[in-house]
Amino acid sequence: MPDIDRLGRVLDRWKAAVDAHDPAAVAANFTEDAIFQGLHPYSIGPRGVAEYYAAQPQGMTAEYEIREYRRLGDELILGYLSVVFSFTDRPALPVFLSVLVRGERIEHYQVSRLT
């Protein structure tokens, strides 16, 4: 399977769970030892991911575009994305996101607000 297809499949599951405001489903896309760096302090593993997304407002959605990707190993893909998080009560938040996907799960997730 082409790397872009696998990366897109994982990100589509992540996006669907974010859009549904389903923190447990978002967290299910991460490895047990995933390093997660959202816009506040980092966490390790799905529990921290679920807590982070549980704190996000209802109605938040994500639109992403894969800007670059690289195969780093047999099961490891690096993805660099632009993501726009939209809200019902405030302006959208554009960010950049780097992910490492191992198999079918995210092993590393780091958001940055570059201008």
All heavy atoms as an XYZ file, in Angstrom:
919
protein
N       0.847     -1.184      0.000
C       0.000      0.000      0.000
C       0.891      1.246      0.000
O       1.820      1.334      0.790
C      -0.893     -0.004      1.236
C      -1.538      1.326      1.497
S      -2.667      1.315      2.868
C      -3.799      0.094      2.288
N       0.598      2.206     -0.867
C       1.402      3.426     -0.897
C       1.351      4.163      0.452
O       0.315      4.190      1.120
C       0.755      4.257     -1.996
C       0.048      3.262     -2.863
C      -0.390      2.160     -1.930
N       2.477      4.777      0.801
C       2.591      5.482      2.079
C       1.536      6.572      2.236
O       0.966      6.739      3.313
C       3.979      6.095      2.212
C       5.078      5.065      2.253
O       4.794      3.897      2.606
O       6.231      5.402      1.929
N       1.268      7.321      1.177
C       0.303      8.417      1.268
C      -1.094      7.892      1.596
O      -1.847      8.528      2.336
C       0.298      9.265     -0.034
C      -0.561     10.520      0.119
C      -0.195      8.459     -1.224
C       0.035     11.594      0.955
N      -1.428      6.724      1.093
C      -2.742      6.143      1.390
C      -2.849      5.757      2.858
O      -3.876      5.998      3.504
C      -3.008      4.918      0.512
C      -3.169      5.275     -0.951
O      -3.423      6.460     -1.267
O      -3.022      4.370     -1.792
N      -1.802      5.148      3.395
C      -1.833      4.744      4.809
C      -1.874      5.972      5.702
O      -2.660      6.040      6.652
C      -0.628      3.866      5.150
C      -0.685      3.373      6.591
C       0.143      2.138      6.846
N       1.477      2.186      6.320
C       2.567      2.461      7.042
N       2.448      2.706      8.336
N       3.744      2.463      6.493
N      -1.045      6.962      5.403
C      -1.045      8.196      6.183
C      -2.423      8.852      6.132
O      -2.972      9.238      7.164
C       0.033      9.141      5.650
C       0.193     10.476      6.349
C       0.534     10.308      7.824
C       1.262     11.303      5.636
N      -3.006      8.937      4.953
C      -4.331      9.538      4.808
C      -5.403      8.775      5.554
O      -6.306      9.378      6.144
N      -5.320      7.462      5.551
C      -6.317      6.643      6.255
C      -6.263      6.917      7.763
O      -7.294      7.108      8.409
C      -6.096      5.165      5.962
C      -7.202      4.282      6.503
C      -7.101      2.835      6.053
N      -5.820      2.243      6.399
C      -4.861      1.921      5.505
N      -5.064      2.114      4.225
N      -3.727      1.391      5.899
N      -5.057      6.977      8.324
C      -4.904      7.260      9.759
C      -5.416      8.671     10.071
O      -6.161      8.872     11.036
C      -3.435      7.081     10.199
C      -3.221      7.587     11.619
C      -3.012      5.627     10.069
N      -5.050      9.630      9.247
C      -5.477     11.010      9.489
C      -6.981     11.189      9.292
O      -7.611     11.983     10.007
C      -4.691     11.963      8.587
C      -3.206     12.046      8.928
C      -2.451     12.769      7.824
C      -2.984     12.715     10.281
N      -7.560     10.468      8.357
C      -9.015     10.542      8.182
C      -9.747     10.023      9.414
O     -10.769     10.589      9.819
C      -9.452      9.757      6.948
C      -9.118     10.452      5.632
O      -8.742     11.643      5.648
O      -9.220      9.780      4.582
N      -9.230      8.947     10.026
C      -9.851      8.434     11.267
C      -9.709      9.456     12.389
O     -10.645      9.689     13.163
C      -9.212      7.105     11.686
C      -9.677      5.918     10.884
C      -9.295      4.594     11.542
N      -7.983      4.572     12.141
C      -6.887      4.069     11.566
N      -6.956      3.505     10.367
N      -5.731      4.081     12.190
N      -8.510     10.067     12.500
C      -8.267     11.103     13.509
C      -9.247     12.252     13.300
O      -9.909     12.695     14.237
C      -6.808     11.558     13.426
C      -6.514     12.826     14.143
C      -6.285     12.971     15.478
C      -6.422     14.134     13.563
N      -6.063     14.305     15.766
C      -6.141     15.026     14.606
C      -6.550     14.629     12.271
C      -5.980     16.390     14.388
C      -6.394     15.987     12.049
C      -6.114     16.849     13.107
N      -9.355     12.753     12.071
C     -10.241     13.874     11.755
C     -11.704     13.544     12.078
O     -12.409     14.363     12.669
C     -10.108     14.258     10.279
C     -11.057     15.368      9.857
C     -11.199     15.438      8.369
C     -12.238     16.397      7.863
N     -13.160     17.017      8.752
N     -12.157     12.370     11.680
C     -13.548     11.985     11.940
C     -13.834     11.985     13.438
O     -14.893     12.437     13.873
C     -13.841     10.615     11.336
N     -12.892     11.503     14.237
C     -13.082     11.469     15.688
C     -13.046     12.878     16.283
O     -13.830     13.198     17.176
C     -12.028     10.576     16.330
N     -12.146     13.731     15.784
C     -12.103     15.128     16.243
C     -13.426     15.811     15.918
O     -14.038     16.448     16.773
C     -10.921     15.888     15.600
C     -11.027     17.393     15.853
C      -9.586     15.363     16.118
N     -13.876     15.676     14.669
C     -15.116     16.329     14.238
C     -16.326     15.841     15.030
O     -17.262     16.601     15.256
C     -15.351     16.089     12.751
C     -14.340     16.809     11.853
O     -13.480     17.551     12.369
O     -14.409     16.599     10.631
N     -16.306     14.578     15.456
C     -17.414     14.009     16.236
C     -17.310     14.338     17.725
O     -18.187     13.970     18.496
C     -17.460     12.492     16.048
N     -16.249     15.030     18.120
C     -15.953     15.312     19.532
C     -16.026     14.021     20.346
O     -16.738     13.907     21.347
C     -16.891     16.376     20.109
C     -16.391     16.912     21.426
N     -15.290     17.725     21.514
C     -16.829     16.738     22.680
C     -15.076     18.022     22.796
N     -16.002     17.429     23.527
N     -15.244     13.033     19.888
C     -15.182     11.719     20.529
C     -13.749     11.479     20.998
O     -12.950     10.870     20.283
C     -15.627     10.641     19.537
C     -15.737      9.270     20.160
O     -15.178      9.040     21.254
O     -16.382      8.410     19.528
N     -13.396     11.981     22.199
C     -12.014     11.886     22.672
C     -11.463     10.460     22.714
O     -10.293     10.235     22.407
C     -12.069     12.492     24.077
C     -13.263     13.377     24.061
C     -14.241     12.717     23.134
N     -12.294      9.483     23.075
C     -11.824      8.092     23.120
C     -11.466      7.596     21.723
O     -10.468      6.882     21.545
C     -12.872      7.193     23.753
N     -12.256      7.974     20.730
C     -11.959      7.569     19.350
C     -10.714      8.272     18.823
O      -9.931      7.675     18.083
C     -13.154      7.840     18.448
N     -10.516      9.527     19.201
C      -9.275     10.215     18.814
C      -8.095      9.456     19.406
O      -7.138      9.107     18.707
C      -9.245     11.687     19.293
C      -7.897     12.325     18.978
C     -10.366     12.504     18.665
N      -8.169      9.165     20.701
C      -7.070      8.503     21.403
C      -6.774      7.121     20.843
O      -5.623      6.675     20.875
C      -7.390      8.421     22.892
N      -7.775      6.438     20.311
C      -7.578      5.099     19.750
C      -6.654      5.106     18.538
O      -6.155      4.056     18.138
C      -8.924      4.484     19.376
N      -6.393      6.274     17.979
C      -5.496      6.400     16.834
C      -4.029      6.532     17.225
O      -3.179      6.682     16.355
C      -5.899      7.613     15.983
C      -7.201      7.387     15.279
O      -7.281      6.558     14.387
N      -8.235      8.106     15.692
N      -3.741      6.469     18.523
C      -2.385      6.681     19.020
C      -1.826      5.409     19.644
O      -2.561      4.618     20.225
C      -2.379      7.817     20.055
C      -2.589      9.170     19.440
C      -3.859      9.588     19.054
C      -1.522     10.014     19.215
C      -4.059     10.823     18.461
C      -1.704     11.253     18.631
C      -2.977     11.663     18.246
N      -0.498      5.245     19.546
C       0.167      4.104     20.177
C       0.159      4.280     21.692
O      -0.045      5.391     22.204
C       1.624      3.958     19.687
O       2.373      5.114     20.082
C       1.688      3.765     18.174
N       0.389      3.204     22.401
C       0.400      3.239     23.871
C       1.490      4.152     24.433
O       1.349      4.673     25.529
C       0.564      1.830     24.438
C      -0.680      0.982     24.284
C      -1.892      1.582     24.989
O      -1.772      2.017     26.148
O      -2.964      1.616     24.368
N       2.571      4.350     23.674
C       3.676      5.192     24.154
C       3.826      6.469     23.324
O       4.878      7.090     23.301
C       4.987      4.415     24.156
C       5.378      3.934     22.766
O       4.551      4.003     21.829
O       6.530      3.483     22.605
N       2.747      6.874     22.657
C       2.796      8.052     21.787
C       3.183      9.304     22.567
O       2.701      9.527     23.683
C       1.445      8.268     21.114
N       4.026     10.108     21.961
C       4.336     11.442     22.480
C       3.350     12.391     21.816
O       3.291     12.469     20.590
C       5.786     11.851     22.162
C       6.767     10.879     22.809
C       6.048     13.291     22.618
C       8.206     11.065     22.348
N       2.579     13.103     22.627
C       1.532     13.990     22.128
C       1.816     15.406     22.597
O       1.856     15.672     23.793
C       0.160     13.539     22.631
C      -0.958     14.428     22.178
C      -1.541     14.234     20.933
C      -1.414     15.453     22.980
C      -2.567     15.064     20.502
C      -2.442     16.283     22.567
C      -3.020     16.091     21.320
N       2.022     16.322     21.644
C       2.256     17.722     21.963
C       1.234     18.561     21.215
O       1.392     18.853     20.035
C       3.663     18.147     21.551
C       3.951     19.623     21.776
C       3.939     20.000     23.239
O       4.715     19.468     24.019
N       3.057     20.905     23.626
N       0.144     18.884     21.908
C      -0.842     19.805     21.359
C      -0.367     21.223     21.628
O       0.824     21.490     21.608
N      -1.303     22.113     21.923
C      -0.919     23.504     22.191
C      -0.704     23.790     23.671
O      -0.542     24.930     24.057
C      -1.974     24.454     21.606
C      -1.998     24.484     20.081
C      -3.125     25.373     19.580
C      -0.665     24.938     19.513
N      -0.708     22.764     24.513
C      -0.254     22.917     25.886
C       0.540     21.685     26.271
O       0.762     20.828     25.429
C      -1.366     23.254     26.885
C      -2.735     22.753     26.592
N      -3.235     21.587     27.063
C      -3.739     23.308     25.859
C      -4.487     21.438     26.664
N      -4.800     22.454     25.928
N       1.003     21.581     27.512
C       2.005     20.572     27.878
C       1.762     19.179     27.293
O       0.623     18.746     27.147
C       1.934     20.544     29.400
C       1.528     21.938     29.757
C       0.554     22.340     28.667
N       2.858     18.532     26.995
C       2.813     17.235     26.327
C       2.333     16.138     27.260
O       2.318     16.282     28.474
C       4.179     16.893     25.738
C       5.156     16.310     26.722
C       5.318     14.928     26.801
C       5.913     17.110     27.557
C       6.210     14.369     27.702
C       6.806     16.559     28.452
C       6.951     15.190     28.523
O       7.835     14.649     29.412
N       1.951     15.022     26.652
C       1.575     13.829     27.407
C       2.103     12.613     26.658
O       2.532     12.706     25.510
C       0.060     13.741     27.593
O      -0.590     13.602     26.346
N       2.033     11.477     27.341
C       2.456     10.208     26.760
C       1.258      9.263     26.758
O       0.616      9.070     27.786
C       3.610      9.557     27.566
C       4.804     10.501     27.680
C       4.009      8.217     26.961
C       5.493     10.822     26.380
N       0.958      8.700     25.602
C      -0.076      7.679     25.488
C      -1.480      8.202     25.260
O      -1.747      9.403     25.362
N      -2.388      7.287     24.952
C      -3.770      7.643     24.599
C      -4.547      8.383     25.695
O      -5.403      9.202     25.382
C      -4.420      6.287     24.292
C      -3.296      5.401     23.913
C      -2.128      5.863     24.737
N      -4.251      8.090     26.957
C      -5.010      8.752     28.026
C      -4.855     10.274     27.959
O      -5.830     11.015     28.053
C      -4.562      8.231     29.383
C      -5.306      8.877     30.518
C      -4.898      8.316     31.841
N      -5.587      8.997     32.916
C      -5.323      8.823     34.162
N      -4.388      7.970     34.529
N      -5.990      9.477     35.088
N      -3.621     10.735     27.781
C      -3.381     12.175     27.664
C      -4.035     12.773     26.434
O      -4.526     13.907     26.463
N      -4.040     12.020     25.332
C      -4.702     12.472     24.108
C      -6.199     12.640     24.361
O      -6.793     13.666     24.004
C      -4.454     11.480     22.947
C      -5.260     11.876     21.715
C      -2.967     11.383     22.615
N      -6.815     11.656     24.993
C      -8.251     11.724     25.286
C      -8.561     12.915     26.194
O      -9.542     13.643     25.961
C      -8.727     10.421     25.925
N      -7.744     13.141     27.207
C      -7.969     14.274     28.112
C      -7.854     15.597     27.364
O      -8.650     16.517     27.576
C      -6.981     14.225     29.279
C      -7.263     13.094     30.237
C      -6.169     12.897     31.276
O      -5.139     13.617     31.242
O      -6.339     11.996     32.130
N      -6.874     15.713     26.486
C      -6.679     16.929     25.694
C      -7.910     17.206     24.831
O      -8.449     18.312     24.831
C      -5.436     16.775     24.824
C      -5.125     17.971     23.972
C      -4.347     19.023     24.459
C      -5.580     18.064     22.660
C      -4.046     20.118     23.670
C      -5.293     19.151     21.866
C      -4.517     20.178     22.376
O      -4.230     21.262     21.587
N      -8.361     16.199     24.101
C      -9.498     16.406     23.200
C     -10.816     16.522     23.942
O     -11.749     17.169     23.449
C      -9.536     15.345     22.105
C      -8.578     15.698     20.996
C      -7.334     15.090     20.906
C      -8.894     16.681     20.065
C      -6.441     15.444     19.910
C      -8.000     17.045     19.068
C      -6.779     16.420     18.992
O      -5.895     16.787     18.008
N     -10.936     15.950     25.126
C     -12.150     16.135     25.929
C     -12.309     17.593     26.346
O     -13.430     18.076     26.534
C     -12.120     15.226     27.156
N     -11.187     18.298     26.478
C     -11.208     19.697     26.889
C     -11.483     20.655     25.722
O     -11.669     21.858     25.951
C      -9.875     20.062     27.551
N     -11.519     20.137     24.499
C     -11.782     20.992     23.341
C     -13.281     21.270     23.238
O     -14.107     20.447     23.632
C     -11.262     20.330     22.062
C      -9.772     20.056     22.064
C      -8.945     21.287     22.378
O      -9.157     22.359     21.835
N      -8.001     21.127     23.294
N     -13.638     22.428     22.686
C     -15.068     22.789     22.639
C     -15.877     21.941     21.666
O     -15.362     21.502     20.629
C     -15.047     24.253     22.201
C     -13.737     24.445     21.521
C     -12.775     23.472     22.153
N     -17.128     21.715     22.021
C     -18.064     21.061     21.098
C     -18.108     21.865     19.810
O     -18.039     23.092     19.833
C     -19.469     21.008     21.708
C     -19.613     20.080     22.859
C     -19.668     18.618     22.431
O     -19.922     18.277     21.289
N     -19.412     17.746     23.374
N     -18.214     21.185     18.692
C     -18.302     21.867     17.408
C     -16.966     22.137     16.750
O     -16.930     22.617     15.618
N     -15.849     21.846     17.448
C     -14.538     22.035     16.827
C     -14.362     20.976     15.735
O     -14.691     19.809     15.937
C     -13.415     21.892     17.854
C     -12.039     22.127     17.248
S     -10.690     21.887     18.415
C     -10.491     20.101     18.321
N     -13.876     21.402     14.586
C     -13.604     20.487     13.487
C     -12.191     20.729     12.958
O     -11.594     21.775     13.230
C     -14.613     20.656     12.345
O     -14.547     22.001     11.857
C     -16.028     20.320     12.789
N     -11.687     19.773     12.213
C     -10.334     19.868     11.661
C     -10.371     19.608     10.163
O     -11.032     18.678      9.706
C      -9.419     18.854     12.344
N      -9.677     20.436      9.428
C      -9.432     20.203      8.000
C      -7.923     20.160      7.824
O      -7.220     21.054      8.297
C     -10.021     21.321      7.149
C     -11.524     21.375      7.141
C     -12.161     20.147      6.512
O     -11.561     19.544      5.601
O     -13.271     19.786      6.960
N      -7.438     19.114      7.168
C      -5.990     18.988      7.013
C      -5.595     18.843      5.555
O      -6.384     18.436      4.705
C      -5.455     17.804      7.824
C      -5.749     16.452      7.226
C      -4.897     15.886      6.283
C      -6.875     15.722      7.605
C      -5.161     14.644      5.722
C      -7.139     14.481      7.065
C      -6.282     13.956      6.123
O      -6.549     12.725      5.569
N      -4.345     19.208      5.300
C      -3.726     18.999      3.992
C      -2.334     18.435      4.237
O      -1.552     19.017      5.010
C      -3.624     20.312      3.232
C      -2.926     20.173      1.892
C      -2.745     21.491      1.171
O      -3.326     22.512      1.599
O      -1.994     21.504      0.189
N      -2.036     17.320      3.627
C      -0.690     16.746      3.729
C       0.226     17.559      2.828
O      -0.009     17.662      1.629
C      -0.685     15.258      3.317
C      -1.584     14.445      4.256
C       0.746     14.712      3.319
C      -1.807     13.005      3.816
N       1.241     18.161      3.433
C       2.182     18.981      2.665
C       3.397     18.170      2.225
O       3.897     18.355      1.132
C       2.600     20.180      3.500
C       1.402     21.061      3.864
C       1.794     22.166      4.796
N       2.660     23.111      4.122
C       2.341     24.371      3.876
N       1.181     24.836      4.243
N       3.197     25.173      3.274
N       3.865     17.293      3.094
C       5.032     16.453      2.795
C       4.886     15.151      3.562
O       4.227     15.106      4.602
C       6.347     17.119      3.229
C       6.658     18.418      2.545
C       7.082     18.273      1.099
O       7.528     17.165      0.701
O       6.959     19.258      0.351
N       5.514     14.111      3.066
C       5.581     12.851      3.808
C       6.818     12.097      3.356
O       7.308     12.276      2.248
C       4.310     12.010      3.619
C       4.116     11.473      2.227
C       4.529     10.177      1.895
C       3.547     12.265      1.239
C       4.359      9.694      0.611
C       3.371     11.781     -0.033
C       3.781     10.499     -0.348
O       3.614     10.023     -1.622
N       7.340     11.299      4.279
C       8.530     10.499      4.012
C       8.395      9.159      4.707
O       7.927      9.088      5.841
C       9.799     11.161      4.558
C      10.095     12.559      4.074
C      10.652     12.569      2.670
N      11.071     13.891      2.269
C      10.271     14.837      1.771
N       8.989     14.611      1.649
N      10.747     16.002      1.414
N       8.842      8.112      4.050
C       8.961      6.800      4.694
C      10.284      6.802      5.452
O      11.336      7.067      4.877
C       8.972      5.685      3.658
C       9.221      4.310      4.284
C       9.401      3.256      3.216
N       8.132      2.939      2.599
C       7.395      1.897      2.952
N       7.804      1.077      3.898
N       6.251      1.660      2.357
N      10.214      6.510      6.744
C      11.412      6.470      7.571
C      11.834      5.046      7.912
O      12.908      4.840      8.452
C      11.197      7.263      8.866
C      10.849      8.743      8.687
C      10.671      9.393     10.041
C      11.901      9.464      7.865
N      10.976      4.089      7.628
C      11.255      2.683      7.905
C      10.126      1.843      7.367
O       9.182      2.359      6.761
N      10.211      0.536      7.596
C       9.193     -0.369      7.064
C       7.777      0.026      7.463
O       6.864     -0.031      6.667
C       9.460     -1.807      7.517
C      10.654     -2.405      6.805
O      11.043     -1.888      5.734
O      11.198     -3.392      7.323
N       7.572      0.406      8.702
C       6.234      0.722      9.202
C       6.101      2.173      9.656
O       5.103      2.534     10.271
C       5.894     -0.200     10.386
C       5.645     -1.633      9.985
C       4.364     -1.779      9.179
O       3.332     -1.198      9.577
O       4.399     -2.469      8.151
N       7.104      3.012      9.371
C       7.140      4.362      9.930
C       7.076      5.417      8.828
O       7.903      5.419      7.912
C       8.420      4.540     10.749
C       8.535      5.787     11.601
C       7.430      5.831     12.657
C       9.900      5.826     12.274
N       6.074      6.308      8.936
C       5.898      7.390      7.980
C       5.862      8.713      8.740
O       5.144      8.848      9.735
C       4.594      7.232      7.181
C       4.613      5.924      6.404
C       4.396      8.413      6.228
C       3.274      5.585      5.770
N       6.620      9.681      8.253
C       6.589     11.048      8.766
C       5.628     11.845      7.897
O       5.716     11.797      6.668
C       7.985     11.664      8.695
C       8.080     13.169      8.909
C       7.728     13.532     10.341
C       9.471     13.655      8.542
N       4.724     12.554      8.523
C       3.816     13.436      7.797
C       3.918     14.850      8.325
O       4.035     15.066      9.532
N       3.911     15.807      7.413
C       3.903     17.230      7.758
C       2.661     17.824      7.124
O       2.456     17.700      5.914
C       5.170     17.916      7.247
C       5.230     19.380      7.560
C       5.301     19.823      8.880
C       5.200     20.330      6.552
C       5.354     21.174      9.179
C       5.258     21.680      6.844
C       5.340     22.096      8.146
O       5.381     23.438      8.448
N       1.801     18.436      7.951
C       0.482     18.866      7.504
C       0.218     20.313      7.865
O       0.768     20.830      8.842
C      -0.614     18.050      8.205
C      -0.373     16.585      8.451
C      -1.210     16.081      9.594
C      -0.688     15.824      7.201
N      -0.673     20.928      7.121
C      -1.307     22.150      7.590
C      -2.715     21.732      8.024
O      -3.355     20.915      7.362
C      -1.340     23.227      6.510
O      -1.909     22.747      5.331
N      -3.130     22.256      9.163
C      -4.441     21.919      9.730
C      -5.127     23.219     10.131
O      -4.487     24.111     10.682
C      -4.310     21.004     10.974
C      -5.683     20.680     11.552
C      -3.542     19.736     10.654
N      -6.405     23.301      9.843
C      -7.215     24.421     10.327
C      -8.278     23.837     11.245
O      -9.106     23.025     10.823
C      -7.872     25.205      9.167
C      -8.775     26.304      9.718
C      -6.808     25.783      8.243
N      -8.201     24.228     12.511
C      -9.230     23.864     13.478
C     -10.270     24.984     13.465
O      -9.935     26.151     13.683
C      -8.639     23.701     14.878
C      -7.773     22.486     15.026
C      -6.391     22.596     14.999
C      -8.328     21.232     15.189
C      -5.588     21.474     15.135
C      -7.544     20.103     15.313
C      -6.163     20.228     15.286
N     -11.518     24.624     13.202
C     -12.604     25.604     13.158
C     -13.501     25.433     14.379
O     -13.659     24.322     14.893
C     -13.430     25.416     11.884
O     -12.633     25.695     10.754
N     -14.085     26.549     14.804
C     -14.910     26.589     16.002
C     -16.240     27.268     15.681
O     -16.346     28.011     14.711
C     -14.191     27.366     17.112
C     -12.827     26.839     17.428
C     -11.708     27.301     16.738
C     -12.645     25.858     18.385
C     -10.442     26.802     17.017
C     -11.389     25.352     18.670
C     -10.284     25.832     17.977
N     -17.224     27.060     16.523
C     -18.534     27.682     16.308
C     -18.586     29.097     16.879
O     -19.447     29.882     16.477
C     -19.643     26.847     16.962
O     -19.383     26.729     18.363
C     -19.737     25.472     16.328
N     -17.672     29.429     17.794
C     -17.779     30.700     18.515
C     -16.523     31.560     18.491
O     -16.421     32.514     19.249
C     -18.159     30.422     19.971
C     -17.093     29.601     20.701
O     -16.205     29.035     20.030
O     -17.153     29.532     21.938
N     -15.559     31.230     17.632
C     -14.329     32.021     17.556
C     -13.666     31.778     16.202
O     -14.016     30.848     15.495
C     -13.395     31.682     18.704
C     -12.919     30.242     18.703
C     -12.020     29.954     19.870
N     -12.684     28.992     20.724
C     -12.074     28.286     21.637
N     -10.803     28.457     21.862
N     -12.734     27.417     22.366
N     -12.684     32.608     15.887
C     -12.002     32.435     14.594
C     -11.282     31.088     14.501
O     -10.879     30.505     15.512
C     -10.990     33.581     14.564
C     -11.496     34.584     15.548
C     -12.218     33.793     16.610
N     -11.122     30.634     13.285
C     -10.398     29.386     13.028
C      -8.935     29.529     13.456
O      -8.392     30.636     13.512
C     -10.479     29.035     11.547
N      -8.331     28.393     13.761
C      -6.946     28.353     14.211
C      -6.112     27.528     13.224
O      -6.218     26.302     13.200
C      -6.869     27.726     15.611
C      -5.482     27.508     16.191
C      -4.762     28.832     16.413
C      -5.583     26.732     17.496
N      -5.293     28.195     12.401
C      -4.415     27.444     11.496
C      -3.134     27.039     12.224
O      -2.556     27.838     12.964
C      -4.133     28.442     10.374
C      -4.282     29.786     11.009
C      -5.273     29.621     12.143
N      -2.734     25.794     12.047
C      -1.515     25.281     12.674
C      -0.785     24.382     11.680
O      -1.313     24.034     10.627
C      -1.805     24.484     13.972
C      -2.467     25.357     15.019
C      -2.645     23.250     13.671
N       0.423     24.009     12.054
C       1.166     22.986     11.341
C       1.274     21.784     12.265
O       1.379     21.932     13.479
C       2.551     23.490     10.934
C       2.469     24.597      9.931
C       2.568     25.913     10.328
C       2.249     24.317      8.594
C       2.471     26.936      9.406
C       2.149     25.335      7.662
C       2.257     26.656      8.081
N       1.220     20.610     11.700
C       1.226     19.380     12.477
C       2.224     18.408     11.867
O       2.205     18.176     10.658
C      -0.171     18.762     12.474
C      -0.344     17.379     13.102
C       0.008     17.389     14.583
C      -1.774     16.873     12.880
N       3.085     17.877     12.712
C       3.975     16.793     12.307
C       3.544     15.538     13.042
O       3.270     15.581     14.244
C       5.425     17.106     12.683
O       5.904     18.186     11.928
N       3.454     14.442     12.304
C       3.097     13.157     12.901
C       4.063     12.088     12.427
O       4.570     12.143     11.305
C       1.650     12.726     12.551
C       0.629     13.659     13.171
C       1.435     12.602     11.063
N       4.308     11.136     13.314
C       4.969      9.898     12.933
C       3.923      8.807     13.076
O       3.329      8.657     14.143
C       6.154      9.586     13.853
C       7.400     10.419     13.648
C       8.434     10.077     14.718
C       7.980     10.215     12.266
N       3.690      8.095     12.005
C       2.708      7.017     12.002
C       3.459      5.698     11.902
O       4.258      5.498     10.984
C       1.714      7.181     10.830
C       0.837      5.954     10.687
C       0.875      8.432     11.030
N       3.220      4.842     12.879
C       3.794      3.490     12.872
C       2.642      2.517     12.666
O       1.722      2.470     13.476
C       4.537      3.178     14.159
C       5.182      1.782     14.152
C       6.049      1.518     15.352
N       7.111      2.464     15.543
C       8.300      2.433     14.910
N       8.542      1.506     14.010
N       9.220      3.327     15.165
N       2.701      1.779     11.582
C       1.590      0.885     11.263
C       0.349      1.694     10.975
O       0.310      2.477     10.036
N      -0.658      1.558     11.819
C      -1.934      2.260     11.641
C      -2.223      3.251     12.761
O      -3.365      3.672     12.930
C      -3.078      1.242     11.555
C      -3.040      0.385     10.315
C      -3.385      1.160      9.038
O      -4.219      2.080      9.107
O      -2.801      0.845      7.990
N      -1.179      3.614     13.531
C      -1.396      4.521     14.664
C      -0.345      5.612     14.704
O       0.773      5.444     14.213
C      -1.379      3.750     15.976
C      -2.556      2.823     16.091
C      -2.675      2.310     17.465
N      -3.820      1.427     17.559
C      -4.126      0.792     18.633
N      -3.399      0.931     19.721
N      -5.174     -0.005     18.647
N      -0.700      6.696     15.345
C       0.197      7.840     15.501
C       1.099      7.602     16.702
O       0.622      7.333     17.808
C      -0.608      9.144     15.676
C      -1.501      9.380     14.448
C       0.323     10.328     15.920
C      -2.553     10.459     14.628
N       2.390      7.713     16.479
C       3.385      7.499     17.536
C       3.917      8.825     18.085
O       4.387      8.893     19.217
C       4.523      6.654     16.980
C       5.534      6.221     18.000
C       6.481      5.190     17.427
O       7.276      5.543     16.535
O       6.406      4.037     17.875
N       3.866      9.859     17.270
C       4.325     11.183     17.693
C       3.456     12.221     16.999
O       3.165     12.092     15.807
C       5.799     11.378     17.316
C       6.369     12.662     17.806
N       6.353     13.806     17.047
C       6.971     12.984     18.964
C       6.935     14.782     17.731
N       7.313     14.315     18.894
N       3.047     13.253     17.755
C       2.137     14.292     17.270
C       2.624     15.602     17.845
O       2.710     15.745     19.068
C       0.744     13.952     17.768
C      -0.377     14.918     17.509
C      -1.372     14.608     16.587
C      -0.503     16.107     18.218
C      -2.456     15.462     16.379
C      -1.567     16.971     18.014
C      -2.549     16.639     17.091
O      -3.619     17.478     16.897
N       2.964     16.553     16.979
C       3.426     17.850     17.468
C       2.842     18.966     16.631
O       3.021     19.016     15.414
C       4.944     17.963     17.463
C       5.396     19.274     18.039
C       6.860     19.314     18.329
O       7.593     18.396     18.033
N       7.297     20.405     18.927
N       2.121     19.867     17.315
C       1.502     21.032     16.690
C       2.393     22.237     16.891
O       3.000     22.416     17.954
C       0.118     21.301     17.329
C      -0.449     22.639     16.858
C      -0.850     20.187     17.001
N       2.451     23.102     15.871
C       3.156     24.380     16.019
C       2.321     25.478     15.369
O       1.594     25.237     14.402
C       4.545     24.316     15.404
O       4.479     23.993     14.036
N       2.420     26.643     15.941
C       1.696     27.817     15.431
C       2.696     28.755     14.789
O       2.951     29.843     15.290
C       0.955     28.514     16.549
C      -0.185     27.695     17.100
C      -0.869     28.406     18.214
N      -1.581     29.576     17.703
C      -2.281     30.405     18.441
N      -2.353     30.226     19.742
N      -2.890     31.415     17.909
N       3.271     28.360     13.685
C       4.221     29.201     12.979
C       3.472     30.292     12.224
O       2.380     30.064     11.724
C       5.035     28.372     11.986
C       5.824     27.203     12.569
C       6.477     26.402     11.468
C       6.866     27.718     13.539
N       4.070     31.454     12.148
C       3.417     32.542     11.400
C       4.230     32.900     10.188
O       5.342     32.530     10.019
C       3.250     33.782     12.289
O       4.522     34.165     12.803
C       2.301     33.509     13.421
